Amino acid sequence: MRARVTALLPAMVVPPALAGLLLLIFRGDGFPNYDTEYALVWGRAIADGVAPDTSAFLSPTPHPLVNVVGAFLALVDPVSGAAPHGTASESLVTAGAFLWLGVLGFLVFRLGQQWLGLGAGLVAAALVLTREPILSFGVRAYVDIPFVCLVLGALLRESRQPRDGVGVLTLLALAGLIRPEAWLFAGAYLIYLWWPRRWATPRLAALVALAAAGPALWALHDLLITGDPLYSLTGTRENADVLRRATGFDDLPITGSRRLGEITREPVLLGAVLGLALAWLRLRDRHAVRAGLAALVVAGGAFALLAGAGLPIITRYLLLEAVLLALLAATALTAFTQLAPGDRLRRPAYAAALAVATALVAFGPGQLDRIDRLRDSITIQTAILTDLRDLTRQPGAVPCGPLAVPNQRPVPQLALWLDLAPSKIVVTQRQGAPARGTYAKPATPQAARRFVLDPRDANLAIPDPAPGSARRAANASWVTFARCG
């Protein structure tokens, strides 16, 4: 028993420690992003036994597992409750977001350790947790970080216990309730398990059921809440069209490469190429390395298939590929430690490590600047959201409905705080300011630029309130006007 606790101790200590360090770096600032806020709104509806309102303009793709978590969080988040930086559920999600980043760093470390030892694990974790987009998506509680962690957990389990079967497929089934790429992982892993053994029917049936759980439960979830088992696919396609995002096989090579480069940056890409060569030439006999290379191929194939199916080619959909490339870059930096003194690849491995290390040092100041700008941006956006929440609590700030906002960005927050259906909040850029009701708009150009407006919006203007509206409440970031009766 003591040995088991000792083995589990790093997993219990390191992720919270990393989360605490990141909280200090980001000054404790962070918030649930647009999609995650919607999951909290929909979770509250599910907890109340009501069908979630998915009909609002540009409502995001509903993720089954995240909605279930939102329903549980609704139990600790009454409408009248308040926490220092938002409702109780938002505070828990923000804290959880930093913890997921800690889990990500720990899993990457363990995978690197499985590949090439302690040094590779430390280097890989450092590379991942210094990528600005990964930190950005993490502190804003995007669901893609937990998805990546679940897939990495499955990869780590398989690396330690080859042909594990049930454990790996269970983790992939959970991941498949967050993002559909996990379905291809589960299918590929099932084929890998079955092919040499040709199991008897009962064993195979259980594994097939686990592999099919992700898509089957997702379709059931969509059917129950919208009446359409393919709602997530069609809805995501429609949103991609409205937002004019690149999609399809034609845009995949250039746009996909650019998005991947946004995460990894040049030094990690260089390291990944050199690390891939070294891994293939000298390390492919290691099961952990073979599993990682196979995961990279499957991840890339899944992303390409989804792009071909009409889903957008956006940066956060490539987080898993970026993490696996960081592991290869760590391989380039540390592979020489695993090669025998007489190995003819030892000198090239030294040269590869030197080249990647030099690139990291050269690009280091720029990377630090990006992280510093991200930290300032998160602080500003957190303050704008806090001002919006505080404004809604001022007496008379929202005297009558309907409530209107310039565009869709603040809709899920207001729906959560005021217990409104998202589709009942008027988006003025799309529908115009209502003749009667309350209109909340940014009080300053900075609030509009840093939170409300999106460069992809077809209309970047902030509409004026309807004639006859009176100013009702204001603070540093927001102002409300109303015309009632």
N, C-alpha and C positions, 0 to 999 in steps of 0.2 A: 504494500500500500504506500509506504514511504517513497519507494522508488518511482511509483506512478506519479505521485504528487510532485516529486522533484523533476520528473520529465515534463510535467505540465506547467511548471513554474514560469519558464520563459514566456510561454503563450499567454499566461495570466498577467505578467508584469510588463513585458515589452510594449504591446499595443497601447495600453493606457499611458505608459511613459512617453511614447512617441506622440500620442494625441495631446498630452499635456504640453509637450514642447511646441507643437504646432499651434496650440491655443495661445501660448505666450508670443510666438512669432506674429500671429495675426491679431494680437491685442484682445483676444476673446471675441472678436467680431466674426460673424457668419450668419447665414440665414438659409431657409429652404428656398430653392428656386421655384420657378413657375410651375413646372410639372409636379414637383413634390408637394407644393401647396395644394394643388388640385387633388392629390392623393389624400391629403388630410380632409379636404372638403368632402370628397366622395366617401372616405372612411367614416366620417360622421354620419352621412346619410345611411350607409350600410348598417352602422351600429343602431340607428334609429328605425331600421327595418324599411327604409325608403329607397327606391331606385335612384342611383346617382344621376345627377343632371349633367349629361354629356353633350347637351345641345348648344352650349355657349360658343360664341365665335372663337375659333382657333383653340378649342379645348384640346389638351394633349392626349396622347395615347394612354389608355388606362392599363396599368401593369398589375396583374392580379395579386401577386404577393405584396406589393407595396400598398395596394388598397386594403388588404387584410390587416397589415400593420397599422394603417391609418385608422381602421375601425377599432383596433385595440387601444390606440392612443386617444381616441375620442372618449374612452371611459375615464381618463384622467384629465380631461380637458373640457369642463363645462363652459358654456357660452359666457357665463359671468366671471370665469376665472381669469387671472392675469399673472404673468411672469415678468421679470425685469426686462426682457427683450422680446416680448410677444406672449402668445398664449402658451400654456404648459406644453402642449404637443409640439409647437414650433421650437421651444427651448430644448425639448428632448431630442427632436430631430437634429438640431444643430449640434448638440453634444455628441449624438450618435455619428454625425458626419465626420467629426474629428477622430472618433474612435475607429471608424471604418478606414480612414487614412492610416491610422496606426496598424490596423490589421493588414492592410495592403503592404506596408513596409515590412512587417514581420514575415508575411508569406513569401514575399520576394526574397528576403534574406534566406529563409529556409530552402527555397528552390535553388538559389545560387550555391548554398552550402551543399545541397545534394549533387549539384553539377561538378563543382570544383573546390569545395572546401570553404572554410570560414571567410577568407579574404574575398572570394567571389561573391559570397552572400552579402557582405558589408558593402562592397562596391555597388552591387546591383540595387540594393535598397537605397543607397545614397543617390544613385542616378535617378531612380523612379521618384523619390520624394523631393527632388529639386527640379522636376519638370513643371514649369509654370501652369500649363493647362491641367495637369493632374491635380495640382493644389487648388486651382480655380474651381474645377468641377467638384472637388472634395469638400471644400469649405462651404459651397453652396448646395450641398446635400443632393447632388445628382444621383439617381439610382444606378448609374453605370459603374460607380465605384464598388458597391456591394456585389453587383454582377461579376465584375472582374475578380473580386475576392473569392466568390464561390467557385468560379472556374479554376482559379489558381489553387484553391483548396483541393479540388478534385485532381488536378495535375500533381500536386504534392503527394496526395494519398497514393496515386498510381505509381509515382516515382519510388515511394517507400515500399509499397506492396504490389508488385507487378500482377496484373490481371485481378485486381481487387474485386471488381464487379459491382456488388450492391452499394458499397460506400461511395464509390465514384459516381455511379448513376443517380444516387440520391442527391448528392450535391448538384449535379447537372440538372436534375429535375427542378430543384429550387431555383437555380440560375435561369432555367427556362420559363419561369414565371415572372422574370424581370425583363429578359431580352431573348428574342427568338434564336439568336445565334447558337445558344446552348442546345437547341434541338439537333442541329447538325453534329455538334460534339457528341451528344448522346447516341445518335445513329451511327457515327463513325466508330465510337468506342464499342458499341454492341457488335458491329461486324468484326472488329478486332478480337473481341472475346470469343465469338462463335466460330470463326473461320477454321482454326486448327483443331478444335475439339468436337464440334458438331454435337452439342449437349443434348441430353434427353429433353423431351417436351416440357415437363414441369419446371426445370431449371431455366430453360429458354423463355418460357412464358412469363416467369416472374421478372426476368431482365427486360423483356420487351415491354411489359407493363410500365416499368420504371422509365424506360427510354421514351415511351409515348406519353408519359404523364404531363410533361410540359405543354405540348401543343393541345392535348385533349382538354386539360383543365383551363388553358387560356381560352379556347373556343367556348367552353361551357361558361366561363366567366363573362365573356362578351355577350353570349346568348342571354344570360340571366339579367344583365344590366341594360342591354340595348335592344335585345331581340334579334341581333344579327351576329352569328358566330364569327364572321370575318370583319367585324367593325374596326378592330385595331389596324388591320391592313388597309382597308379602304379609307379610314379616317386619317391615317398617317400620310397616305398618298395625297389626299385632298389638302392637308395642311402644307405639304411640301410644295404643291402647286401654288397655293395662296402666297406662301413666303418666297416663292421663286428660287427654291433651292435646287442645286445640281443633283441629278439622279440619272440612273440608267447606265448601261455598259459604255456608252459613248463618252460620258463625262468621267468614268471611273479612273482611267490611267492617270490623267493629269490632276484632276481635283482630289482623288484619293491620295496620290503621292504627296500633294501639297498639304493636305490635312494631317497626314501622318508626320510629315516633317515639322509641322507646327508644334507637335507634342515633343518629339525626340530631339529636334535640332541637329545641326550638322555633326557635332562630335559623336553623338550616340549612333547616328546613321553610319558614320565611318566605322565605328567600333563594331556595329552589328554585322557589317559586311565582312570585316576581318575575323570577327568571332565565329561567324558562320563557316568560313573556310577552315579555321582551326578545329572547330567542333566536328566538322565532317571528316577531316583528315585524321584526327587523332582521338576524338572522344566519342564517336558514334557507337562504340561498343558498350557505353554506359546507358543503362535503361533510362535513367533520369533525363539524359541529354536527348536520346531518341524520342522520348515522350514530349519533351519541350519543342523539338523541331516539328514533330507531327502536329502539335497544338498550333504552332504558328501557321502551318499550311492550312489546317482546318479553319482557323480564325479568318485568314485571308479569303478562303473560299466562301465562307458564310457571309462575310461582308460584301463580296462581289455578288453573290446570289440575291441578297436583300436589295442592293443597289439596282440590280437588273429587274427586281420585282416592283420598282418604283419608290423605294424608300430613299430618303435623302442621304447624300454623301456628306456627313458632318463630322467634325473632329471627335466628339465624344464617342462615336460608334467605333473608333479605332484605338481606344484606350488599351484594350487587351493586346492588340498587336504591338503597340508601343512598349508595353511592359515586357513582352517577350523579346523584343529587340534590345531592350536595356539589359536583359539577362545575357544576350549574345555579346553586347558591348563589354559587360563585365568579364565575359570569357576572354575577349581580346586583351583585356588589361591584366588578367591573372593566369592565362593558360601556360605561360612559360614556367610557372611554379610546379606544374604537373608533368613536365617533360623531363625525361632522363638526360643527364649531362651529354651523352653522346648522340642524342636525337638530332637528326639533320634539320628539324623544324624549330629547334630551340632558338637559334639566332633570328629567324623570321618572326618568331613569337615575341622575342624581345623588341624587335623593331616595331611590330604591331602595337605592343603595349606603349612604347615610347610615342608613337604617332598619335594614338588616341589620347594619351595623357596630355600631350602638347596641345592638341585641339581643345580639350576640356579647359585647360588653363587659359588659352587664348580667348575662348568664348565665355569664360567664367564671369567676367565683369558684366557682360551683356545679360547673362542669365540672372545674375543677382539684381540687376536693374529691373528686369521683367517681374521678378518676384516682389520687389519693393513697390513697383507700380500696382501690382495686383493687390498687395496689402492695403495700399491707400484707397484703391477702388472699392474693396470690400468694406472698409471703414465708412466711406462716403455712402455707399448703398445701404449699409446697415442703418446709418443715421436717417436716411430718407425714409426707409421703411418704418423705423421707430416713430418718426414724425407723423407718418400717415396713420399709424395705429393710435398715437396720442390724439390726433385731430378727431378721429371718430368718437373719442370719449369726451370731447368737450361738449358741454351742454348746448344744445341747439345747433350743433355742427351739421347734423343730418336731420332736419326737421320733417321732411316728407319725402316720399318716393315718387317716381323711381329714382334710384341713384345712378348717376352717369359719370363716366371717366373718359379721358381722351382716347386711350386705346386699351388693348386687352391685358397689358402687363399687371396692373394692380387688381384685376378682377378676382383671382382666387384668394388673395389676402383679405379683401373686403368681404367676400362671401363667407370666409371662415370667421372673421371677427364679428360680423353683424348677423350671422346666421341667415344668409340670403342664398337663394339659388343663383348660381353663376349666370344663367341665361336671363335673369331678371335685371342684371346690371347692364345699363346701356353703354355701348362703346360709340362715342360720338364721331370718331374718324370714319366709322362705317355707317352709322345711322343718323348722325347729326344730333345736336343738343336738343333734348326734349323741351317742349314748350313749358312744361311744369315739372317740378321735382327738384332734386339736389344735384349739383354738379361739382365734383372734386377735381381740381386741376393743379398742376405744379405751380408753385409760387415763384420759382426762379428758373431761368434757362438752364442752370446746372442740374436742378432736380429733373427737368425734362430730359436733358441729354444723358445723365448718368443712370437714370432708372427707367423712365417711361418710354422714350422713343427708341426705335430699333431701325438701323439703317435699311433693313429689308421692308419696312413699312411702305406701302404704296403712297401713303399720305403722311408727311412728316410735320404737318401743321397741327398746332394745338387749337382746337375750335374755341371760340368765345362762348360765354354763357348766353342763354336765351335772353332776348330783350325783356326788361322788367325784373330780372333776377337781382336779388340783394345779397351783398357779401354777408356771410354768416359766421365764419370762423377762419382762423389762419394761424400758421406757425412758420418756421424757417423754410419749410419745403413745400407746404401744401396750403391751398385755400379752397373754401367751399362757397358756392353761391346757391341760392334757392329761390324758387318762386312757387308758393303753395296756394291752394285754394282754386 
